[in-house]
């Protein structure tokens, strides 16, 4: 029997595209605003750090430069993800945002290692900190980072690319908090080693964020089943659908964070109509698992097995089937 995609499949493709377009446009705006704020204050921080001789501010400016690069990468990926499908790329460029998030996750790992190395060096050889300009700049930087984080947080719920950029900005905010504490410690308590000690804590937080991003994006790139979908339950639901005798070649994967997909081959019971069974399976998967991008391949039941063969008086075989 020929392949019969579920009827809901075509409708899903149309509706999903319309929804995603608005969401992606909003994500692009949020990333642009965060990039403008980050680049603007990075320049201020670098100048004040240079004039005051504060290595901490210069290091944080370098951190913000890395985050600006991550935001630029996220914007490029967001633009590519909006491109329509082609004959070569039948899913379009939806995976571009996943790849960007994957690269940014690696960058988060690298940043955390650099912070640890710098913290060890400063702990062994404390650096004299000019606390007052550092404190003023760090407080201002915290406000800028929190504003950027707030902008990105609103669009990060359904977009892994924006969420990863949010982690970068949040790590900057934590860096500003550490700079504030270090400046206060240097001004009032003469604690020069407080800055590197807090930097290690920040590095651990950045490391955890990078690990989460890499774990999620690696699962998508390896086409693992979405973490919120119980594949065994999906298999039971398909098998329990009227008209389905059995199923095989069940695949559930994630094309991008906003698009889960499923394909399966189902063997029909005798007398069942392939198109009707496919529609029933698709409707059930949408209702129970919110799976809309579904393609079902119906297959005819196998022929009856011969259980007894004997010949009549003319020598012609007589076949008796169960």
C-alpha positions as CSV (number, residue, x, y, z in Angstrom):
1,X,0.0,0.0,0.0
2,X,1.4,3.4,-0.8
3,X,2.5,5.9,1.8
4,X,-0.3,8.0,3.3
5,X,0.8,10.9,5.4
6,X,-1.6,11.9,8.1
7,X,-4.1,14.6,7.2
8,X,-3.0,16.8,10.1
9,X,0.6,16.9,8.7
10,X,0.0,19.4,6.0
11,X,-2.2,21.7,8.2
12,X,0.5,21.6,10.9
13,X,3.2,22.7,8.4
14,X,1.2,25.8,7.4
15,X,0.1,26.8,10.9
16,X,3.5,26.2,12.5
17,X,5.3,28.4,10.0
18,X,2.9,31.4,10.7
19,X,3.4,31.1,14.4
20,X,7.2,30.7,14.3
21,X,7.6,33.8,12.1
22,X,6.2,36.1,14.7
23,X,8.2,34.4,17.5
24,X,11.4,34.5,15.6
25,X,10.9,38.2,14.7
26,X,10.5,39.0,18.4
27,X,13.6,36.9,19.3
28,X,15.6,38.8,16.7
29,X,14.5,42.2,18.2
30,X,15.4,41.0,21.8
31,X,18.8,39.8,20.6
32,X,19.5,43.1,18.8
33,X,18.6,45.2,21.9
34,X,20.8,43.0,24.2
35,X,23.7,43.3,21.7
36,X,23.4,47.1,21.6
37,X,23.4,47.4,25.4
38,X,26.3,44.9,25.8
39,X,28.5,46.6,23.1
40,X,27.8,50.1,24.5
41,X,28.7,49.4,28.0
42,X,31.7,47.2,27.0
43,X,33.4,50.3,25.6
44,X,32.7,52.3,28.8
45,X,34.1,49.5,31.0
46,X,37.2,49.1,28.9
47,X,37.9,52.8,29.0
48,X,37.4,53.1,32.8
49,X,39.4,49.9,33.4
50,X,42.3,51.3,31.3
51,X,42.3,54.7,33.1
52,X,41.9,53.3,36.6
53,X,44.4,50.4,36.0
54,X,41.7,47.9,37.1
55,X,42.5,44.5,35.6
56,X,39.2,43.2,36.8
57,X,37.2,45.7,34.7
58,X,39.4,45.1,31.7
59,X,38.8,41.3,32.1
60,X,35.1,41.9,32.5
61,X,35.2,44.0,29.3
62,X,36.8,41.1,27.5
63,X,34.1,38.9,28.9
64,X,31.5,41.2,27.5
65,X,33.3,41.2,24.1
66,X,33.0,37.4,24.0
67,X,29.3,37.7,24.9
68,X,28.8,40.3,22.2
69,X,30.3,37.8,19.7
70,X,27.9,35.2,21.0
71,X,24.9,37.6,20.5
72,X,26.1,38.4,17.0
73,X,26.3,34.6,16.3
74,X,22.8,34.2,17.7
75,X,21.4,37.0,15.5
76,X,23.0,35.4,12.4
77,X,21.5,32.0,13.3
78,X,18.1,33.5,14.0
79,X,18.1,35.2,10.5
80,X,19.2,31.9,8.9
81,X,16.5,29.9,10.7
82,X,13.8,32.2,9.2
83,X,14.8,31.2,5.6
84,X,12.3,29.1,3.8
85,X,12.8,25.4,2.9
86,X,14.6,24.6,-0.4
87,X,15.0,21.4,-2.5
88,X,18.4,20.9,-0.9
89,X,17.4,21.8,2.7
90,X,13.9,20.5,3.0
91,X,13.6,21.6,6.6
92,X,15.0,25.0,5.8
93,X,17.7,26.3,8.2
94,X,16.0,25.6,11.5
95,X,19.0,23.8,12.8
96,X,21.1,26.9,12.5
97,X,19.9,28.3,15.8
98,X,20.7,24.9,17.4
99,X,24.2,25.0,16.0
100,X,24.7,28.5,17.3
101,X,23.6,27.5,20.7
102,X,25.9,24.5,20.6
103,X,28.9,26.8,19.7
104,X,27.9,29.3,22.4
105,X,27.7,26.4,25.0
106,X,31.3,25.5,24.1
107,X,32.3,29.2,24.5
108,X,30.7,29.2,28.0
109,X,32.9,26.3,28.9
110,X,35.9,28.2,27.6
111,X,35.0,31.3,29.5
112,X,34.7,29.4,32.8
113,X,38.1,27.8,32.3
114,X,39.7,31.2,31.6
115,X,38.1,32.7,34.7
116,X,39.5,29.9,36.9
117,X,43.0,30.4,35.4
118,X,42.9,34.1,36.0
119,X,41.5,33.6,39.5
120,X,44.4,31.3,40.4
121,X,47.0,33.7,39.1
122,X,45.4,36.6,41.1
123,X,45.1,34.6,44.2
124,X,48.8,33.8,44.0
125,X,49.8,37.3,43.1
126,X,47.1,39.8,44.3
127,X,46.5,42.8,42.0
128,X,46.1,46.2,43.5
129,X,42.6,47.4,42.8
130,X,41.4,51.1,42.5
131,X,38.1,50.4,44.3
132,X,36.1,53.6,43.8
133,X,36.0,53.8,39.9
134,X,35.7,50.1,39.8
135,X,32.7,50.1,42.2
136,X,30.9,52.8,40.2
137,X,31.4,51.1,36.9
138,X,30.6,47.6,38.3
139,X,27.2,48.9,39.7
140,X,26.4,50.5,36.4
141,X,27.4,47.4,34.5
142,X,25.1,45.3,36.8
143,X,22.2,47.5,35.8
144,X,23.0,47.2,32.1
145,X,23.4,43.4,32.3
146,X,20.2,42.9,34.3
147,X,18.3,45.0,31.7
148,X,19.7,42.9,28.9
149,X,18.8,39.7,30.8
150,X,15.3,40.9,31.3
151,X,14.9,41.6,27.6
152,X,16.2,38.1,26.7
153,X,14.3,36.3,29.4
154,X,11.0,37.3,27.9
155,X,11.9,35.6,24.6
156,X,13.9,32.7,25.9
157,X,11.0,30.4,26.9
158,X,10.6,28.7,23.4
159,X,14.0,29.6,21.8
160,X,17.2,27.8,22.8
161,X,19.2,30.4,20.9
162,X,17.9,33.3,23.0
163,X,18.2,31.2,26.2
164,X,21.9,30.6,25.5
165,X,22.5,34.3,24.9
166,X,20.6,34.9,28.2
167,X,23.1,32.7,30.0
168,X,26.0,34.7,28.5
169,X,24.5,38.0,29.7
170,X,23.6,36.5,33.1
171,X,27.3,35.4,33.5
172,X,28.2,39.1,32.9
173,X,25.8,40.2,35.6
174,X,27.4,37.7,38.0
175,X,30.7,39.1,37.0
176,X,29.5,42.6,37.9
177,X,28.3,41.4,41.3
178,X,31.7,39.9,41.9
179,X,33.4,43.2,40.8
180,X,31.1,45.1,43.2
181,X,31.9,42.8,46.2
182,X,35.6,42.9,45.3
183,X,35.6,46.7,45.1
184,X,33.9,47.0,48.4
185,X,36.4,44.5,49.9
186,X,39.3,46.5,48.5
187,X,37.9,49.9,49.6
188,X,36.9,49.1,53.2
189,X,38.7,45.9,54.2
190,X,41.8,45.7,52.0
191,X,40.8,42.2,50.9
192,X,42.7,41.8,47.6
193,X,42.0,38.0,47.3
194,X,38.3,38.4,47.5
195,X,38.0,39.0,43.8
196,X,39.7,35.8,42.6
197,X,37.7,33.7,45.2
198,X,34.4,35.1,43.9
199,X,35.6,34.5,40.3
200,X,35.9,30.8,40.9
201,X,32.3,30.7,42.1
202,X,31.1,32.5,39.0
203,X,33.1,30.1,36.8
204,X,31.3,27.2,38.3
205,X,27.9,28.8,37.6
206,X,29.0,29.5,34.0
207,X,30.2,25.9,33.7
208,X,26.8,24.5,34.8
209,X,25.0,26.7,32.3
210,X,27.3,25.7,29.5
211,X,26.8,22.0,30.4
212,X,23.0,22.3,30.2
213,X,23.2,24.0,26.9
214,X,25.6,21.4,25.4
215,X,23.5,18.6,26.8
216,X,20.3,19.9,25.1
217,X,21.8,20.9,21.8
218,X,23.8,17.7,21.5
219,X,20.6,15.7,22.0
220,X,18.9,17.7,19.2
221,X,21.9,17.4,16.8
222,X,22.1,13.6,17.5
223,X,18.3,13.4,16.8
224,X,17.5,11.9,20.2
225,X,13.9,11.7,21.3
226,X,12.7,15.0,22.9
227,X,13.1,14.8,26.7
228,X,9.5,15.5,27.4
229,X,8.2,12.7,25.2
230,X,7.9,9.1,26.5
231,X,8.6,7.0,23.4
232,X,7.3,3.8,25.1
233,X,4.0,5.6,25.8
234,X,3.8,6.8,22.2
235,X,4.3,3.3,20.9
236,X,1.5,2.0,23.2
237,X,-0.8,4.8,22.0
238,X,-0.2,4.0,18.4
239,X,-0.6,0.2,18.9
240,X,-3.9,0.8,20.8
241,X,-5.4,2.9,17.9
242,X,-8.3,1.0,16.1
243,X,-7.1,-0.4,12.8
244,X,-3.5,-0.9,13.9
245,X,-2.3,-4.5,14.1
246,X,1.4,-3.7,14.9
247,X,4.0,-1.0,14.3
248,X,7.7,-0.8,13.5
249,X,10.4,1.8,12.6
250,X,9.1,4.3,15.1
251,X,11.3,7.4,15.2
252,X,10.7,10.5,17.3
253,X,13.2,13.4,17.1
254,X,13.5,17.1,17.4
255,X,14.3,19.2,14.3
256,X,14.6,22.4,16.3
257,X,13.4,23.4,19.7
258,X,10.0,24.4,18.4
259,X,9.5,21.5,16.1
260,X,9.2,17.8,17.1
261,X,8.7,15.1,14.5
262,X,7.5,11.5,14.3
263,X,7.5,8.8,11.7
264,X,6.2,5.2,12.0
265,X,5.2,2.2,9.9
266,X,1.9,0.6,11.0
267,X,0.5,-2.7,9.9
268,X,-3.3,-2.5,9.3
269,X,-5.8,-5.0,10.6
270,X,-7.9,-6.7,8.0
271,X,-10.5,-4.5,6.5
272,X,-9.0,-1.2,7.9
273,X,-8.5,1.7,5.6
274,X,-5.0,3.1,5.5
275,X,-6.0,6.8,5.3
276,X,-8.5,6.6,8.1
277,X,-6.1,4.8,10.4
278,X,-3.3,7.3,9.7
279,X,-5.7,10.1,10.6
280,X,-6.7,8.4,13.8
281,X,-3.1,7.9,14.8
282,X,-2.2,11.5,14.0
283,X,-5.2,12.8,16.0
284,X,-4.3,10.7,19.0
285,X,-0.7,11.7,19.0
286,X,-1.6,15.4,18.8
287,X,-4.2,15.1,21.6
288,X,-2.0,13.0,24.0
289,X,1.5,14.2,23.2
290,X,1.1,17.5,21.3
291,X,2.9,15.9,18.3
292,X,1.8,17.6,15.1
293,X,4.6,16.9,12.6
294,X,3.6,13.3,12.1
295,X,4.0,11.0,9.1
296,X,2.5,7.5,9.2
297,X,3.2,4.8,6.6
298,X,0.4,2.2,6.5
299,X,1.2,-1.4,5.4
300,X,-1.2,-4.1,4.3
301,X,-1.6,-7.1,6.6
302,X,0.5,-10.2,5.6
303,X,-1.3,-12.9,3.6
304,X,-2.9,-15.8,5.3
305,X,-0.5,-18.7,5.9
306,X,-1.3,-22.0,4.3
307,X,-2.2,-24.5,7.0
308,X,-3.1,-27.5,4.9
309,X,-2.7,-28.5,1.3
310,X,-4.2,-31.6,-0.4
311,X,-5.2,-32.5,-3.9
312,X,-8.7,-33.2,-5.3
313,X,-9.5,-36.0,-7.7
314,X,-8.2,-34.0,-10.7
315,X,-4.9,-33.3,-9.0
316,X,-5.5,-29.6,-8.4
317,X,-4.4,-28.4,-5.0
318,X,-7.0,-27.5,-2.4
319,X,-5.9,-24.7,0.0
320,X,-7.5,-24.4,3.4
321,X,-6.7,-21.3,5.3
322,X,-7.3,-20.4,8.9
